[in-house]
Amino acid sequence: MTTTNNKEFIPTVDGKYIPRKVDGINDVEVFTRAYKHKMNILLVGETGTGKTHAVRDFCHKNKLPYFPLNLTESTQVEDLVGQMIPDEKGGFKWVDGPLTRFIRYGGVIVVEEINAANAGVLFVLHSILDDQRRLCITQKDGEVVTAHEDFWFVASLPKNEPVLMNDGLVKIGDVVENNFKKYESELKTIGDNTVLNTQEKEIFCYAYDPQQKKNVVKKITALIKHKPTDFIYQIKTKNNRTCQLTGTHSVFKTVGQPVKVSELKKGDKIIAPSRLDNSNKGNGILDLELIRDNYPEKPILLNKQKIWWHRSPYKMNRYINLDNPELAWLLGFWIAEGSFCSTINNKSAKLDIVSWSNKKYSRIQRIRKILKDVFGTESYTVKDKRTGVYNIVCGSKCLAYFFRHFKITTHAKEKEIPSFVFSAKQNFIDSFIEGMWEGDGTKHTVKRKGRKDRIEQSYTTISKKLANQLSYLLLFKGIQTAIYTHKPSKHSKDGCCRQKTYQIRIGKTTTETLLPIEIIDIKKIKTTKQYVYDFEVMNDHKNDNFIGGFGAFLLHNTMNPDYEGTKPLNAALKDRFHVSLYYDYDEVIEKQLVKSDEIRKLAAKLRPLYKKGELLTPVSTRGLMQFEKNIEVFGHDAAVESFLNRFNRDEAQSIRGAMELIFTRKTKNALVEEANEKVGR
């Protein structure tokens, strides 16, 4: 039994923890046996998977003192062990820290985020985790404290930059994880790296070739995934390019001279891609039978020449030439001006519609001609008398699925350039850019005293991904860009300006392959990403590289890839734990705790985004339970706002869109009614 000194730390509230099997073992049974034999336990898993809750509930039921310690890099030894403080007599007295107190008198100490501890704290933990279970307090004349028989130590661990592939900008984590899953049996471990040899596989990205002196498509020879190494740095250059790397990752000062990011400072110059070589052979003919294959549940019919929706009068061509510059212009213009909408015909059948809006009738005529020539579909025009805007409508549902196949969305914030555009011939890319610019591009004259007036061209969007993609696409023409971010304006009458916007400004055109750019800011930033990824693209060792980042950087290969987050658990310290349990979100347990199917569907949609690093805030079971409780107490709308407040502003916007799709009006009412019934009972 523990002494009375720590009884005030015994948890008084039953957390109603539901035991689960972790790695096939009942976790509560593991706790019981490990506590009996005083075996140190390491719990690994995402935030909110129940690690801390499990231990607290175990302590409550067994009447054991419990104390959680959250470690950060700034946590000092004195915060854990104790220190001398002034006493009432003008001298000094020793006060035990929480770790020392529990070692003396017994109880369960839970050290969370143990991998965030600095070297001094880790040194202290080493001594209490070995078999002798002793703590030497050097600050108190070297006093040695032997752990109480009821002392038990538990620790827990928390469980992307775009790169230019041959078929477009892709998050590096997606490339690595997808191929790791595809070739799981071929994975190898080299030191702390998980590596997939891809020399015999057809995986390509853009890289600088020192022999050709061009930025060209090259084969990726290895994909690498790595555990934590060090902190992340954000580099910002004069033309507003940004990139996030760890201090051990490198960029280039000159060709063949890689330099670690941690050694860079403001004012340094690094080289970046200024022109991409286009040797693309094009994309050929697309058979729209793939639409029917991708949507087998849909009533899509086809013959040798046409494809159409069951009972629809709108038939379109089955074979589409993806190298047609007119198609390129149409896609570019649609990204700027197009949208999907729905209508009800006189038979009450829902019909998807693709529509474009513009004040220039000549453009509308061009669109109708392209629709007829490329897709074989008819369309009609409607003019809004109030605004003078022409709307062209094409009622082909198969055409809508064609656009969706290439991830061409109607949501302005989620707009992106189809990946196949990056593998298209140069005349296709030129027409695509022309179409985008005719939709959302601007050109105006800047007056300059004593100098010639300057024509300034720019493109504005609220999609960060689209802005980055366009800056890369313009490099095929050697056009230099700068991307400026504008904060939302509360007083703007323009709805677009009420959100963060990205403006791509056109600069000079160059024939040079690489140009120096000046660093205007470099700083450490906080992140919660759990892995980092790397490519190996073989040249000679000093010139191994690939192209990535926001606005294009030349990145050096490394077998110590960047980890955007905390450090790995010291191997020697990890060896001190007798038992390791790995926690993940348990669907069976969560179904018992969160009754709403819609709330669980929301979690299933958001968690993959967190693992990819697209969300910085985890979606925990605890958070879902609180969301459901808030619906009961405050109503649906207030509960939604409270849930969204957990995330940053940008994250909340995209999550709100997902919630609107999942929580229909009928669902909202059902949730509130269910909550009211609980209150009534």
C-alpha positions as CSV (number, residue, x, y, z in Angstrom):
1,M,0.0,0.0,0.0
2,T,1.2,3.5,-0.6
3,T,1.7,5.9,2.2
4,T,-0.7,8.7,3.0
5,N,1.6,11.3,1.5
6,N,0.2,10.9,-2.0
7,K,-3.4,10.0,-1.3
8,E,-4.6,13.3,-2.6
9,F,-3.5,12.3,-6.1
10,I,-5.8,9.3,-6.3
11,P,-8.3,10.0,-9.1
12,T,-11.7,10.4,-7.6
13,V,-13.8,10.3,-10.9
14,D,-14.5,7.0,-12.7
15,G,-13.6,7.7,-16.3
16,K,-15.8,4.8,-17.5
17,Y,-12.9,3.5,-19.6
18,I,-13.8,0.6,-21.9
19,P,-10.9,-1.9,-22.0
20,R,-9.6,-2.7,-25.5
21,K,-7.3,-5.1,-27.1
22,V,-4.0,-3.5,-28.1
23,D,-1.9,-5.7,-30.3
24,G,-4.3,-8.5,-29.4
25,I,-3.9,-8.1,-25.6
26,N,-6.4,-6.7,-23.1
27,D,-4.7,-3.5,-22.0
28,V,-6.1,-3.5,-18.5
29,E,-4.8,-7.0,-17.9
30,V,-1.4,-5.8,-19.1
31,F,-1.5,-2.9,-16.7
32,T,-2.4,-5.2,-13.8
33,R,0.5,-7.6,-14.4
34,A,3.0,-4.9,-15.2
35,Y,2.1,-3.0,-12.0
36,K,2.5,-6.1,-9.9
37,H,6.0,-6.8,-11.3
38,K,6.9,-3.0,-11.5
39,M,7.5,-3.2,-15.2
40,N,7.9,0.1,-17.0
41,I,5.3,0.6,-19.8
42,L,5.6,2.7,-23.0
43,L,2.3,3.6,-24.6
44,V,2.4,4.8,-28.3
45,G,-0.4,6.3,-30.3
46,E,-2.1,9.3,-31.7
47,T,-3.5,12.0,-29.4
48,G,-6.9,11.0,-28.0
49,T,-6.6,7.3,-28.6
50,G,-7.1,6.6,-24.8
51,K,-3.5,6.1,-23.6
52,T,-3.7,8.5,-20.6
53,H,-7.4,7.7,-20.0
54,A,-6.6,4.0,-19.6
55,V,-3.9,4.6,-17.0
56,R,-6.0,7.1,-15.0
57,D,-9.0,4.8,-14.9
58,F,-6.7,1.9,-13.8
59,C,-5.4,4.1,-10.9
60,H,-9.0,5.1,-9.9
61,K,-10.2,1.5,-9.7
62,N,-7.1,0.4,-7.8
63,K,-6.9,3.5,-5.5
64,L,-3.4,4.4,-6.7
65,P,-2.0,8.0,-6.7
66,Y,-1.7,9.3,-10.2
67,F,0.2,12.2,-11.7
68,P,0.6,13.1,-15.4
69,L,3.7,15.0,-16.5
70,N,3.7,16.8,-19.9
71,L,7.3,17.2,-21.2
72,T,8.5,19.8,-23.7
73,E,12.0,20.7,-24.8
74,S,11.9,23.6,-22.2
75,T,11.1,21.3,-19.3
76,Q,14.1,21.5,-16.9
77,V,15.4,18.8,-14.5
78,E,14.4,21.0,-11.5
79,D,10.7,20.9,-12.7
80,L,10.7,17.2,-12.1
81,V,13.3,16.5,-9.4
82,G,12.9,19.6,-7.2
83,Q,14.9,22.6,-6.1
84,M,16.1,24.7,-3.2
85,I,13.7,27.6,-2.4
86,P,13.8,30.4,0.2
87,D,12.3,29.6,3.5
88,E,10.6,31.8,6.1
89,K,13.9,32.0,8.2
90,G,15.9,33.7,5.4
91,G,17.6,30.5,4.4
92,F,16.8,27.8,1.9
93,K,14.9,24.6,2.0
94,W,14.6,21.7,-0.4
95,V,11.2,21.0,-2.1
96,D,10.7,17.7,-4.0
97,G,9.4,17.9,-7.5
98,P,6.6,15.6,-8.6
99,L,8.9,12.9,-9.9
100,T,10.9,12.7,-6.7
101,R,7.8,12.8,-4.5
102,F,6.3,9.8,-6.3
103,I,9.6,7.9,-6.2
104,R,9.7,8.5,-2.4
105,Y,6.1,7.7,-1.5
106,G,4.8,5.6,-4.4
107,G,2.2,6.0,-7.0
108,V,1.9,6.0,-10.8
109,I,3.7,8.7,-12.7
110,V,2.7,9.1,-16.4
111,V,5.2,11.0,-18.5
112,E,3.5,12.3,-21.7
113,E,5.4,13.3,-24.8
114,I,8.6,11.7,-23.4
115,N,10.3,12.1,-26.8
116,A,10.1,15.8,-26.4
117,A,12.4,15.8,-23.3
118,N,15.8,17.5,-23.5
119,A,19.1,15.6,-22.8
120,G,19.2,16.6,-19.1
121,V,15.7,15.3,-18.4
122,L,16.5,12.1,-20.3
123,F,19.6,11.5,-18.2
124,V,17.5,11.6,-15.1
125,L,14.9,9.2,-16.5
126,H,17.6,6.7,-17.4
127,S,18.5,6.2,-13.8
128,I,15.0,5.5,-12.5
129,L,14.0,3.2,-15.4
130,D,16.9,0.7,-14.9
131,D,16.6,-2.3,-12.6
132,Q,17.9,-0.5,-9.5
133,R,15.1,2.1,-9.7
134,R,17.2,4.9,-8.0
135,L,17.3,8.6,-8.3
136,C,20.5,10.6,-7.4
137,I,19.7,14.2,-6.5
138,T,22.9,16.0,-7.2
139,Q,21.3,19.4,-6.2
140,K,20.7,18.0,-2.7
141,D,24.2,16.8,-1.8
142,G,23.9,13.7,-3.9
143,E,21.0,12.2,-2.0
144,V,20.0,8.8,-3.4
145,V,16.3,8.0,-3.4
146,T,15.3,4.4,-3.9
147,A,11.9,4.0,-5.5
148,H,9.0,3.0,-3.2
149,E,7.6,-0.5,-3.8
150,D,4.4,1.1,-5.2
151,F,6.2,3.4,-7.6
152,W,5.3,2.7,-11.3
153,F,6.5,4.5,-14.4
154,V,4.4,4.9,-17.5
155,A,5.3,7.0,-20.6
156,S,3.5,7.9,-23.8
157,L,4.6,8.9,-27.3
158,P,2.4,10.8,-29.8
159,K,2.0,8.7,-32.8
160,N,3.9,17.7,-46.6
161,E,5.7,19.5,-48.8
162,P,4.6,19.2,-52.4
163,V,7.0,17.7,-55.0
164,L,6.9,18.0,-58.8
165,M,6.3,14.5,-60.3
166,N,6.2,13.9,-64.0
167,D,2.4,14.1,-63.7
168,G,2.0,17.1,-61.5
169,L,2.5,18.4,-57.9
170,V,1.9,15.7,-55.3
171,K,2.5,15.7,-51.6
172,I,5.6,13.7,-51.0
173,G,4.0,11.8,-48.1
174,D,1.3,10.5,-50.5
175,V,3.8,9.3,-53.1
176,V,5.8,7.4,-50.5
177,E,2.9,6.0,-48.5
178,N,1.0,4.8,-51.6
179,N,4.0,3.0,-53.0
180,F,4.9,1.5,-49.6
181,K,1.4,0.0,-49.5
182,K,1.7,-1.2,-53.1
183,Y,5.1,-2.8,-52.6
184,E,4.9,-3.7,-48.9
185,S,6.8,-6.9,-49.2
186,E,9.8,-5.1,-50.7
187,L,10.3,-2.6,-47.9
188,K,13.7,-2.6,-46.1
189,T,15.0,-1.0,-43.0
190,I,18.3,0.9,-43.2
191,G,19.2,2.4,-39.8
192,D,16.2,4.5,-38.8
193,N,14.9,4.6,-42.4
194,T,12.2,2.6,-44.1
195,V,13.3,2.3,-47.8
196,L,11.8,1.1,-51.0
197,N,14.2,0.5,-53.9
198,T,12.4,1.8,-57.0
199,Q,15.2,1.5,-59.6
200,E,13.1,-1.1,-61.5
201,K,9.9,0.8,-61.1
202,E,8.4,3.6,-63.2
203,I,8.3,6.4,-60.7
204,F,9.5,9.8,-62.0
205,C,9.9,13.3,-60.7
206,Y,11.6,16.6,-61.9
207,A,15.2,17.1,-60.9
208,Y,18.2,19.1,-62.1
209,D,20.5,17.1,-64.4
210,P,24.1,18.5,-64.1
211,Q,25.1,16.8,-67.4
212,Q,22.2,18.2,-69.5
213,K,22.1,21.4,-67.3
214,K,18.3,21.2,-67.4
215,N,15.5,20.5,-65.0
216,V,14.1,17.3,-66.5
217,V,12.1,14.2,-65.6
218,K,14.3,11.7,-63.9
219,K,13.7,8.3,-62.3
220,I,13.3,8.0,-58.5
221,T,15.7,5.3,-57.4
222,A,14.4,5.1,-53.8
223,L,11.5,6.2,-51.6
224,I,12.3,6.8,-47.9
225,K,10.3,7.3,-44.7
226,H,11.9,8.4,-41.5
227,K,11.1,8.8,-37.8
228,P,11.7,12.1,-36.0
229,T,15.2,13.7,-36.2
230,D,15.1,17.4,-35.4
231,F,13.1,20.6,-35.7
232,I,11.6,22.1,-38.8
233,Y,12.7,25.3,-40.4
234,Q,10.7,27.5,-42.8
235,I,12.6,29.3,-45.5
236,K,11.1,32.3,-47.2
237,T,12.8,33.9,-50.2
238,K,12.5,37.4,-51.8
239,N,9.9,36.3,-54.3
240,N,7.8,34.7,-51.6
241,R,8.7,31.1,-52.2
242,T,8.5,29.0,-49.0
243,C,9.7,25.6,-48.1
244,Q,9.7,23.6,-44.8
245,L,12.7,21.4,-44.0
246,T,14.5,20.1,-41.0
247,G,17.9,21.5,-40.1
248,T,19.7,18.3,-41.4
249,H,18.1,18.6,-44.8
250,S,19.9,20.6,-47.5
251,V,19.4,23.0,-50.3
252,F,21.9,24.3,-52.8
253,K,24.0,27.5,-52.7
254,T,25.5,26.6,-56.1
255,V,25.4,23.5,-58.3
256,G,27.3,20.7,-56.4
257,Q,27.3,22.7,-53.1
258,P,24.5,21.5,-50.8
259,V,24.2,23.3,-47.5
260,K,22.2,22.2,-44.4
261,V,19.2,24.4,-43.7
262,S,20.4,24.9,-40.1
263,E,23.5,26.6,-41.4
264,L,21.6,29.2,-43.5
265,K,20.8,32.7,-42.4
266,K,18.8,35.7,-43.6
267,G,20.5,37.3,-46.6
268,D,22.1,34.0,-47.9
269,K,21.4,33.1,-51.6
270,I,20.3,29.7,-52.7
271,I,19.6,28.4,-56.3
272,A,16.1,27.5,-57.4
273,P,14.6,26.2,-60.7
274,S,13.8,29.0,-63.2
275,R,12.8,26.9,-66.2
276,L,11.5,23.4,-66.6
277,D,12.3,21.3,-69.7
278,N,9.3,20.0,-71.5
279,S,10.0,16.8,-73.4
280,N,6.5,15.4,-72.8
281,K,5.0,13.2,-75.5
282,G,1.4,14.1,-74.6
283,N,-1.5,12.2,-73.2
284,G,-3.2,10.7,-76.3
285,I,-6.8,9.6,-76.6
286,L,-9.0,9.0,-73.5
287,D,-11.7,6.3,-73.7
288,L,-14.6,7.5,-71.5
289,E,-15.6,3.9,-70.8
290,L,-13.5,4.5,-67.7
291,I,-16.3,6.7,-66.3
292,R,-18.7,3.8,-66.4
293,D,-15.9,1.6,-64.9
294,N,-15.4,4.1,-62.1
295,Y,-19.1,4.5,-61.4
296,P,-20.5,0.9,-62.0
297,E,-23.6,1.8,-59.9
298,K,-24.5,4.6,-62.3
299,P,-26.8,4.0,-65.3
300,I,-24.2,5.0,-67.9
301,L,-24.6,3.6,-71.5
302,L,-22.2,3.6,-74.4
303,N,-21.7,2.4,-77.9
304,K,-18.7,2.6,-80.3
305,Q,-18.9,6.3,-80.7
306,K,-21.0,7.8,-77.9
307,I,-21.6,7.7,-74.1
308,W,-24.7,9.0,-72.3
309,W,-26.7,8.8,-69.1
310,H,-29.7,6.4,-69.2
311,R,-32.7,8.1,-70.7
312,S,-30.8,11.4,-71.2
313,P,-31.0,13.2,-74.6
314,Y,-27.5,14.5,-74.1
315,K,-25.0,12.2,-75.7
316,M,-21.3,13.0,-75.9
317,N,-18.2,11.6,-77.7
318,R,-16.8,8.5,-76.2
319,Y,-13.2,9.2,-77.2
320,I,-11.5,12.5,-76.2
321,N,-8.2,13.8,-77.5
322,L,-6.3,15.0,-74.4
323,D,-3.7,16.7,-76.6
324,N,-6.2,19.1,-78.2
325,P,-5.2,22.8,-77.4
326,E,-8.9,23.8,-77.6
327,L,-9.7,21.4,-74.8
328,A,-6.8,22.8,-72.8
329,W,-8.2,26.4,-73.2
330,L,-11.7,25.1,-72.1
331,L,-10.3,23.4,-69.0
332,G,-8.3,26.5,-68.0
333,F,-11.2,28.8,-68.5
334,W,-13.5,26.4,-66.6
335,I,-11.2,26.4,-63.6
336,A,-11.6,30.1,-63.5
337,E,-15.3,30.5,-64.4
338,G,-17.0,27.1,-64.4
339,S,-19.3,25.4,-61.9
340,F,-21.4,22.4,-61.3
341,C,-25.1,22.9,-60.4
342,S,-28.3,20.9,-60.3
343,T,-31.8,21.5,-61.5
344,I,-35.1,19.7,-61.7
345,N,-36.7,19.1,-65.0
346,N,-40.4,18.7,-65.6
347,K,-40.3,15.0,-64.7
348,S,-38.7,15.8,-61.3
349,A,-35.4,14.0,-62.3
350,K,-32.2,15.5,-60.8
351,L,-29.7,16.5,-63.5
352,D,-26.1,17.6,-63.1
353,I,-25.2,20.6,-65.2
354,V,-21.9,22.2,-66.1
355,S,-22.1,25.9,-66.5
356,W,-19.8,28.9,-67.3
357,S,-20.3,32.6,-66.7
358,N,-18.8,35.6,-68.5
359,K,-19.7,39.0,-69.8
360,K,-17.9,38.6,-73.1
361,Y,-20.2,36.8,-75.6
362,S,-17.3,36.0,-77.9
363,R,-15.9,33.7,-75.2
364,I,-19.3,32.0,-74.7
365,Q,-19.4,31.3,-78.4
366,R,-15.9,29.8,-78.3
367,I,-17.0,27.5,-75.4
368,R,-20.1,26.3,-77.3
369,K,-18.0,25.5,-80.3
370,I,-15.4,23.6,-78.3
371,L,-18.2,21.6,-76.5
372,K,-19.6,20.7,-79.9
373,D,-16.3,19.9,-81.6
374,V,-14.5,18.1,-78.7
375,F,-17.3,16.5,-76.8
376,G,-20.1,16.4,-79.4
377,T,-22.6,18.0,-77.0
378,E,-25.1,20.8,-77.4
379,S,-25.4,23.7,-75.1
380,Y,-27.6,26.9,-74.6
381,T,-27.0,30.4,-73.4
382,V,-28.9,32.5,-70.8
383,K,-28.2,36.1,-70.2
384,D,-28.8,37.6,-66.7
385,K,-30.5,40.9,-67.4
386,R,-29.5,42.4,-64.1
387,T,-25.8,41.7,-64.3
388,G,-25.3,41.4,-68.0
389,V,-23.5,38.0,-67.4
390,Y,-23.9,35.2,-70.0
391,N,-24.4,31.7,-68.6
392,I,-23.8,28.8,-70.9
393,V,-25.4,25.5,-69.7
394,C,-24.7,22.0,-70.9
395,G,-26.9,19.3,-69.5
396,S,-24.7,16.3,-70.0
397,K,-24.2,14.4,-66.8
398,C,-21.4,12.4,-68.4
399,L,-19.6,15.7,-69.1
400,A,-19.9,16.5,-65.4
401,Y,-18.3,13.1,-64.6
402,F,-15.5,13.8,-67.1
403,F,-14.6,17.0,-65.1
404,R,-14.8,15.2,-61.8
405,H,-12.6,12.4,-63.1
406,F,-9.8,15.0,-63.3
407,K,-10.6,16.4,-59.9
408,I,-11.9,19.7,-61.4
409,T,-14.1,20.9,-58.5
410,T,-16.6,23.8,-58.2
411,H,-15.4,24.8,-54.7
412,A,-13.1,27.8,-55.2
413,K,-10.8,27.0,-52.3
414,E,-10.3,23.4,-53.5
415,K,-9.6,24.1,-57.1
416,E,-6.5,22.6,-58.7
417,I,-4.9,21.9,-62.1
418,P,-5.6,18.4,-63.4
419,S,-2.4,16.3,-63.0
420,F,-2.3,15.3,-66.7
421,V,-1.7,18.9,-67.7
422,F,1.8,18.7,-66.3
423,S,2.6,15.8,-68.7
424,A,1.1,17.5,-71.7
425,K,2.9,19.0,-74.7
426,Q,3.9,22.6,-74.5
427,N,1.2,23.9,-76.8
428,F,-1.4,22.3,-74.6
429,I,0.1,23.9,-71.5
430,D,0.2,27.3,-73.2
431,S,-3.5,27.1,-74.2
432,F,-4.4,26.0,-70.7
433,I,-2.7,29.0,-69.1
434,E,-4.3,31.3,-71.7
435,G,-7.8,29.9,-70.7
436,M,-7.1,30.4,-66.9
437,W,-5.9,34.0,-67.6
438,E,-8.9,34.9,-69.7
439,G,-11.0,33.8,-66.7
440,D,-9.3,35.2,-63.6
441,G,-6.2,37.0,-64.9
442,T,-5.7,40.7,-64.8
443,K,-3.5,43.2,-66.6
444,H,-2.9,46.8,-65.6
445,T,-0.4,49.6,-66.1
446,V,1.7,50.7,-63.1
447,K,2.7,54.4,-63.4
448,R,6.3,55.1,-62.4
449,K,7.8,58.6,-62.0
450,G,10.8,59.2,-64.2
451,R,10.7,55.7,-65.6
452,K,8.8,53.8,-68.2
453,D,5.3,52.6,-67.2
454,R,5.2,48.9,-66.3
455,I,2.6,46.4,-67.4
456,E,1.7,44.2,-64.5
457,Q,-0.1,40.8,-64.9
458,S,-1.5,38.7,-62.1
459,Y,-3.8,35.9,-61.3
460,T,-5.8,35.7,-58.0
461,T,-7.3,32.7,-56.3
462,I,-8.3,31.5,-52.8
463,S,-6.9,28.1,-53.6
464,K,-3.3,27.8,-52.2
465,K,-2.7,24.6,-54.2
466,L,-3.9,26.2,-57.4
467,A,-1.6,29.2,-56.9
468,N,1.4,26.9,-56.3
469,Q,0.5,24.7,-59.3
470,L,0.2,27.7,-61.6
471,S,3.6,29.0,-60.5
472,Y,5.2,25.6,-61.4
473,L,3.3,25.5,-64.7
474,L,4.6,28.9,-65.7
475,L,8.2,27.6,-65.3
476,F,7.6,25.5,-68.4
477,K,7.6,28.9,-70.2
478,G,10.5,30.2,-68.1
479,I,8.2,32.8,-66.5
480,Q,9.3,33.9,-63.0
481,T,6.5,34.5,-60.5
482,A,6.0,35.8,-57.0
483,I,3.1,34.6,-54.9
484,Y,1.6,37.2,-52.5
485,T,-0.8,36.3,-49.7
486,H,-3.6,38.8,-48.9
487,K,-5.4,38.5,-45.6
488,P,-9.3,38.5,-45.6
489,S,-11.0,41.9,-45.5
490,K,-14.1,42.1,-43.3
491,H,-15.2,45.3,-45.1
492,S,-14.9,44.0,-48.6
493,K,-18.1,43.7,-50.7
494,D,-16.4,41.1,-52.8
495,G,-17.0,37.7,-51.1
496,C,-13.7,36.4,-52.4
497,C,-11.8,39.1,-50.5
498,R,-13.4,38.0,-47.3
499,Q,-11.1,35.0,-47.5
500,K,-7.3,34.7,-47.7
501,T,-6.3,35.1,-51.3
502,Y,-3.1,34.2,-53.3
503,Q,-2.0,36.5,-56.0
504,I,0.5,35.2,-58.6
505,R,2.4,38.1,-60.1
506,I,4.2,37.6,-63.4
507,G,7.9,38.5,-63.5
508,K,10.6,38.2,-66.1
509,T,11.0,35.4,-68.6
510,T,14.3,33.6,-68.7
511,T,16.2,31.0,-70.6
512,E,18.3,30.1,-67.6
513,T,17.7,26.8,-65.9
514,L,18.6,27.9,-62.3
515,L,18.7,31.3,-60.7
516,P,19.9,32.5,-57.2
517,I,17.2,33.8,-54.8
518,E,17.8,35.6,-51.6
519,I,16.5,34.3,-48.2
520,I,14.5,37.0,-46.5
521,D,13.4,35.0,-43.5
522,I,14.3,31.6,-41.9
523,K,12.8,30.4,-38.6
524,K,11.8,27.4,-36.6
525,I,8.2,26.6,-36.6
526,K,5.9,24.3,-34.6
527,T,4.4,21.3,-36.3
528,T,2.7,18.0,-35.4
529,K,3.6,15.9,-38.4
530,Q,4.7,12.5,-37.4
531,Y,6.9,11.3,-40.3
532,V,9.1,12.8,-43.0
533,Y,9.7,11.5,-46.5
534,D,12.4,11.7,-49.0
535,F,13.3,10.8,-52.6
536,E,16.6,9.5,-53.9
537,V,17.3,10.6,-57.5
538,M,20.8,9.5,-58.4
539,N,23.3,11.8,-60.0
540,D,26.6,12.2,-58.3
541,H,26.4,12.5,-54.5
542,K,26.8,16.3,-54.4
543,N,24.1,16.8,-57.1
544,D,21.4,14.3,-56.0
545,N,18.2,16.4,-55.9
546,F,14.5,16.8,-56.6
547,I,12.2,19.8,-57.0
548,G,9.6,20.7,-54.4
549,G,8.2,23.3,-52.0
550,F,5.8,26.3,-52.4
551,G,7.1,28.1,-55.5
552,A,9.9,25.6,-56.4
553,F,13.1,24.8,-54.6
554,L,16.0,22.6,-55.5
555,L,16.2,20.1,-52.6
556,H,19.1,17.8,-51.9
557,N,18.6,14.0,-51.4
558,T,19.5,12.7,-47.9
559,M,19.2,9.4,-46.1
560,N,18.3,11.5,-43.1
561,P,15.1,12.9,-44.4
562,D,13.3,15.9,-42.8
563,Y,11.0,15.1,-39.9
564,E,8.4,17.9,-39.3
565,G,8.0,17.5,-35.6
566,T,9.6,16.1,-32.5
567,K,12.7,13.9,-31.9
568,P,12.8,10.1,-31.8
569,L,12.9,8.4,-28.4
570,N,16.5,7.8,-27.4
571,A,17.2,4.2,-28.2
572,A,18.9,3.5,-24.9
573,L,16.0,4.9,-23.0
574,K,13.5,3.0,-25.1
575,D,15.3,-0.2,-24.1
576,R,14.4,0.5,-20.4
577,F,10.7,-0.1,-21.1
578,H,9.7,-3.7,-20.5
579,V,6.4,-3.5,-22.3
580,S,5.3,-1.3,-25.3
581,L,1.6,-1.0,-26.3
582,Y,0.6,0.7,-29.5
583,Y,-2.8,2.5,-29.4
584,D,-4.9,3.6,-32.4
585,Y,-8.5,4.9,-32.7
586,D,-10.7,1.8,-32.1
587,E,-13.9,1.9,-34.2
588,V,-15.6,-0.7,-31.9
589,I,-14.8,1.2,-28.7
590,E,-15.7,4.5,-30.4
591,K,-19.1,3.2,-31.5
592,Q,-19.9,2.6,-27.8
593,L,-18.8,6.1,-26.8
594,V,-20.0,8.1,-29.7
595,K,-23.6,7.2,-30.7
596,S,-24.0,9.4,-33.7
597,D,-23.1,7.7,-37.1
598,E,-22.6,11.2,-38.7
599,I,-20.1,12.3,-36.1
600,R,-18.1,9.1,-36.6
601,K,-18.3,9.5,-40.4
602,L,-16.8,13.0,-39.9
603,A,-13.9,11.5,-37.9
604,A,-13.3,8.9,-40.6
605,K,-13.1,11.7,-43.2
606,L,-10.8,13.9,-41.2
607,R,-8.3,11.5,-39.7
608,P,-6.6,10.5,-43.0
609,L,-6.0,14.2,-43.6
610,Y,-4.3,14.5,-40.1
611,K,-2.1,11.5,-40.9
612,K,-1.1,13.1,-44.2
613,G,-0.3,16.4,-42.4
614,E,-3.1,18.3,-44.1
615,L,-4.6,18.9,-40.6
616,L,-2.5,19.9,-37.7
617,T,-5.1,19.2,-35.1
618,P,-5.9,15.6,-34.3
619,V,-9.6,14.4,-34.1
620,S,-9.7,12.5,-30.9
621,T,-12.4,10.3,-29.5
622,R,-12.6,12.6,-26.5
623,G,-13.3,15.6,-28.9
624,L,-16.1,13.6,-30.7
625,M,-17.7,12.8,-27.3
626,Q,-17.6,16.4,-26.3
627,F,-19.1,17.4,-29.7
628,E,-22.0,15.0,-29.1
629,K,-22.5,16.3,-25.6
630,N,-22.5,19.9,-26.8
631,I,-25.3,19.1,-29.3
632,E,-27.3,17.8,-26.3
633,V,-26.6,20.9,-24.1
634,F,-26.3,23.8,-26.6
635,G,-27.9,22.6,-29.8
636,H,-26.4,21.6,-33.2
637,D,-25.3,25.0,-34.5
638,A,-23.5,26.1,-31.3
639,A,-21.9,22.6,-31.0
640,V,-20.6,22.9,-34.5
641,E,-19.0,26.3,-33.9
642,S,-17.4,25.0,-30.7
643,F,-16.0,21.9,-32.5
644,L,-14.6,24.1,-35.3
645,N,-12.8,26.3,-32.7
646,R,-10.5,23.4,-32.0
647,F,-8.9,24.0,-35.4
648,N,-7.2,27.0,-37.0
649,R,-9.1,29.2,-39.4
650,D,-8.0,27.6,-42.7
651,E,-8.7,24.1,-41.3
652,A,-12.1,25.1,-40.0
653,Q,-13.2,26.3,-43.4
654,S,-12.5,23.0,-45.1
655,I,-14.0,21.0,-42.2
656,R,-17.1,23.1,-42.3
657,G,-17.6,22.1,-45.9
658,A,-17.2,18.4,-45.0
659,M,-19.7,18.8,-42.1
660,E,-22.3,20.4,-44.4
661,L,-22.1,17.3,-46.7
662,I,-22.5,14.9,-43.8
663,F,-24.9,16.7,-41.6
664,T,-28.0,17.3,-43.7
665,R,-30.9,19.3,-42.3
666,K,-32.8,16.0,-41.6
667,T,-29.7,14.7,-39.8
668,K,-29.3,17.9,-37.7
669,N,-32.9,17.7,-36.5
670,A,-32.5,14.0,-35.7
671,L,-29.4,14.7,-33.6
672,V,-31.2,17.5,-31.7
673,E,-34.3,15.3,-31.1
674,E,-32.1,12.5,-29.8
675,A,-30.3,14.9,-27.5
676,N,-33.7,16.2,-26.2
677,E,-34.9,12.7,-25.5
678,K,-31.8,12.1,-23.4
679,V,-32.5,15.3,-21.5
680,G,-36.1,14.1,-21.0
681,R,-35.0,10.8,-19.7
